[in-house]
Amino acid sequence: MTEETTVQLQSKDFEKEVLQSTIPAVVDFYADWCGPCKMVSPIIESLSREYAGKAKFVKVNTDENQDLAERFGIMSIPTVIVFKNGQVASTTIGAGPAAMYKKKIDEALN
């Protein structure tokens, strides 16, 4: 079995992969041109390995999936939303340290 990593997600898969997920889903809303997004990406990737099997990690390119960005009110990127049982459990706007994301994930797991 390979190590779990962050999955690139399109709008058509969002319902199944995130909203119907049986474990918390961490969604990184980003764009390729976004500098702070490039800082958050390796943190999310690392957390995806740390929480493998406990939480699901996906990335959504807001340029390619504007409907999702609009649906969840993404005004600034990066925005990381933790979903639990199909509901928004927490939203983090802007780049932050790994510990900040871990806290939000741990809260969703408890």
C-alpha positions as CSV (number, residue, x, y, z in Angstrom):
1,M,0.0,0.0,0.0
2,T,1.3,3.4,-0.9
3,E,1.4,6.3,1.5
4,E,-1.7,8.5,1.4
5,T,-1.2,11.9,0.0
6,T,-3.4,14.8,-0.9
7,V,-5.8,14.2,-3.7
8,Q,-6.6,16.8,-6.4
9,L,-10.4,17.1,-6.5
10,Q,-12.8,18.5,-9.1
11,S,-16.3,19.8,-8.4
12,K,-18.0,16.6,-9.7
13,D,-16.3,14.5,-7.0
14,F,-16.7,16.9,-4.1
15,E,-20.0,15.6,-2.8
16,K,-18.8,12.0,-2.7
17,E,-15.2,12.5,-1.5
18,V,-15.8,15.3,1.0
19,L,-19.5,15.8,2.0
20,Q,-20.2,12.0,2.2
21,S,-16.8,11.1,3.7
22,T,-17.1,8.9,6.9
23,I,-13.9,10.6,8.3
24,P,-13.1,14.3,8.5
25,A,-12.0,15.8,5.2
26,V,-9.4,18.6,5.1
27,V,-9.9,20.7,1.9
28,D,-7.1,23.0,0.8
29,F,-8.6,25.7,-1.6
30,Y,-5.7,27.1,-3.6
31,A,-4.5,28.4,-6.9
32,D,-1.2,27.7,-8.8
33,W,-0.2,31.4,-8.9
34,C,-0.7,31.9,-5.1
35,G,2.5,32.3,-3.1
36,P,1.1,31.6,0.3
37,C,-0.6,28.5,-1.1
38,K,2.8,27.2,-2.1
39,M,3.8,27.6,1.6
40,V,0.7,25.7,2.9
41,S,0.9,22.9,0.4
42,P,3.9,21.0,1.9
43,I,2.3,21.4,5.4
44,I,-1.0,19.8,4.2
45,E,1.0,17.1,2.4
46,S,2.9,16.2,5.5
47,L,-0.3,16.2,7.7
48,S,-1.9,13.9,5.1
49,R,0.7,11.3,5.9
50,E,0.5,11.9,9.6
51,Y,-3.3,11.5,9.7
52,A,-3.5,8.7,7.1
53,G,-6.6,6.7,7.7
54,K,-8.0,9.2,10.2
55,A,-8.7,12.1,7.9
56,K,-8.9,12.6,4.2
57,F,-6.9,15.4,2.5
58,V,-7.9,17.0,-0.8
59,K,-6.9,20.1,-2.8
60,V,-9.3,22.2,-4.8
61,N,-7.9,24.6,-7.4
62,T,-10.2,27.6,-7.1
63,D,-9.4,28.8,-10.7
64,E,-10.6,25.4,-12.1
65,N,-13.5,24.9,-9.6
66,Q,-15.0,28.4,-9.2
67,D,-18.4,26.9,-8.3
68,L,-16.9,25.3,-5.2
69,A,-15.1,28.5,-4.2
70,E,-18.4,30.4,-4.6
71,R,-20.4,27.7,-2.7
72,F,-18.1,27.9,0.3
73,G,-17.5,31.7,0.2
74,I,-13.8,31.4,-0.6
75,M,-12.7,35.1,-0.9
76,S,-9.0,34.6,0.0
77,I,-6.6,31.8,-0.7
78,P,-5.2,29.7,0.8
79,T,-8.3,28.7,2.7
80,V,-8.3,25.3,4.5
81,I,-11.7,24.0,5.5
82,V,-12.2,20.9,7.7
83,F,-15.4,19.1,7.0
84,K,-17.0,16.6,9.5
85,N,-20.1,14.7,8.7
86,G,-20.6,16.8,5.6
87,Q,-20.6,20.1,7.6
88,V,-17.9,22.8,7.9
89,A,-16.1,22.1,11.2
90,S,-13.5,24.9,10.8
91,T,-12.2,27.4,8.3
92,T,-8.6,28.8,8.3
93,I,-7.9,31.7,5.9
94,G,-4.3,32.4,5.0
95,A,-1.1,30.5,5.6
96,G,-0.3,29.3,9.1
97,P,2.0,26.9,10.9
98,A,1.4,23.2,10.9
99,A,0.3,23.3,14.6
100,M,-2.6,25.5,13.7
101,Y,-3.9,23.0,11.1
102,K,-3.3,20.1,13.5
103,K,-5.4,21.7,16.2
104,K,-8.3,22.1,13.8
105,I,-8.0,18.5,12.6
106,D,-7.7,17.2,16.1
107,E,-10.8,19.1,17.1
108,A,-12.7,17.4,14.2
109,L,-11.5,14.0,15.2
110,N,-12.7,14.4,18.8
